[in-house]
Amino acid sequence: MTAVPREWRDPAWRGRLTAAIVFAVILGPAFYLTEFNPAVLWSEAGASAVRQFLSTFLPPATSPEFLWMVIEAAWKTVAIATVGMAIAILIAAPAALIATRVLSVSRLAQGRMALWPSALRTGMRWLLIFLRSIPEIVWAMVFVRAVGLGDTAGVMAIGITYGGMLGKVYIEILESADQQATTALLRNGAGRLSSFWYAAFPACLPELLSYTIYRWECAIRASVVMGFVGAGGLGQQMELSMKMLAGGEVLTMLSMFVLLIFMADLVSAALRKVFA
């Protein structure tokens, strides 16, 4: 058997092989616990149910009144996602400023953060964990019961959940960036906000913007899902049509949703070009 030339050998093959084995060991029980069985889809009963379900989708609903209602619902969906993201940023930005270790003045003066700043930072991180640990659809169900059916519940659910998500990632972005300029400003007497605006923020702006836009796209999708529990938007109309077994209306709204995500992708690409 011909030996493999040394320059062709992967120097990290042992680590890659170990990672693959560990992954397989973890994945095997996961498949067993989920009872994952794609063969069910190809069984006669499963295929018949899918065909019967899809047959109700044709023809799509195209009446002018219905199309106008779908457009209004789609616009509400975008509005819910956008206002919810604005609230999320209002939660995440101050939280990131408080919890970011890079902007700690006491850390530079004492070598480690003082007791109260450290406790405040830890408390803020735990608050962000709490906000993002509860899915937005659960928050939506809570707010639907608190404020009633409609868009307000969706806005509040997105604002709270995405505030926790944005805050966590904002902190990670700020702490993983080059800290030399920020540290220099702090050592020369600049305050926390000044160091953030003139050093940390310009250096991290592309990553902060990219993640925020990505989350806005996710919020549009989430607002549709939350509509199924009464939180307004396109999802609420889709849920009503599904209850009435109006497959043509569902197909029209699904098509509008695909178009909505496509347009959101175009908007996000344009924003990245402007602020890149």
QUIRAMO-V72105 format. One record per pair of residues at least 24 apart in sequence whose ideal C-beta (glycine too) atoms are under 6 Angstrom apart, sorted by the first residue. I is the first residue (numbers start at 0). J is the second residue. D is the distance in Angstrom with one decimal. If there is no record, write none. Layout:
I_J_D, I_J_D
This chain:
55_246_3.0, 56_246_4.3, 56_250_4.1, 58_247_5.8, 59_247_5.0, 59_250_4.4, 59_251_4.6, 60_247_4.2, 60_248_4.4, 60_251_4.7, 69_252_5.7, 69_255_5.1, 72_233_4.5, 72_236_4.7, 73_233_5.4, 73_255_5.2, 73_259_5.4, 75_150_6.0, 75_231_6.0, 75_232_4.8, 76_222_5.0, 76_223_5.9, 76_232_3.8, 76_233_4.5, 79_150_5.4, 79_153_4.4, 79_154_5.5, 79_222_4.4, 79_232_5.2, 80_218_3.8, 80_219_4.4, 80_222_4.8, 82_154_5.0, 83_154_4.7, 83_157_2.8, 83_158_4.7, 83_218_5.7, 84_215_5.1, 84_218_5.4, 86_158_3.1, 87_158_5.1, 87_161_3.8, 87_162_4.1, 87_165_5.3, 90_162_3.1, 91_162_5.1, 91_165_3.6, 91_166_3.8, 91_169_5.5, 94_123_5.3, 94_127_5.9, 94_166_4.2, 95_166_5.4, 95_169_3.8, 95_170_5.0, 97_123_4.9, 98_123_4.2, 98_124_5.2, 98_170_5.4, 99_170_5.4, 99_173_4.7, 101_173_5.7, 101_174_5.3, 101_178_5.3, 101_181_5.7, 102_191_4.9, 102_194_6.0, 102_195_6.0, 104_185_5.9, 107_185_5.5, 127_163_4.6, 127_166_4.3, 127_167_5.3, 130_159_5.5, 130_162_5.6, 130_163_3.0, 131_160_6.0, 131_163_3.1, 131_164_4.8, 135_160_4.0, 135_221_5.2, 136_225_5.5, 139_225_4.1, 139_228_5.3, 139_230_4.2, 140_228_5.1, 143_229_4.7, 148_229_4.2, 149_231_5.0, 150_231_3.6, 152_230_4.4, 153_222_5.4, 153_225_4.9, 153_230_3.6, 153_231_5.1, 156_225_6.0, 157_218_5.1, 161_214_5.8, 168_210_5.4, 172_203_5.1, 172_206_4.9, 172_207_5.9, 173_199_5.5, 173_203_5.8, 176_202_5.1, 176_203_5.0, 208_274_5.1, 212_267_4.4, 212_270_5.7, 216_263_5.2, 219_263_5.5
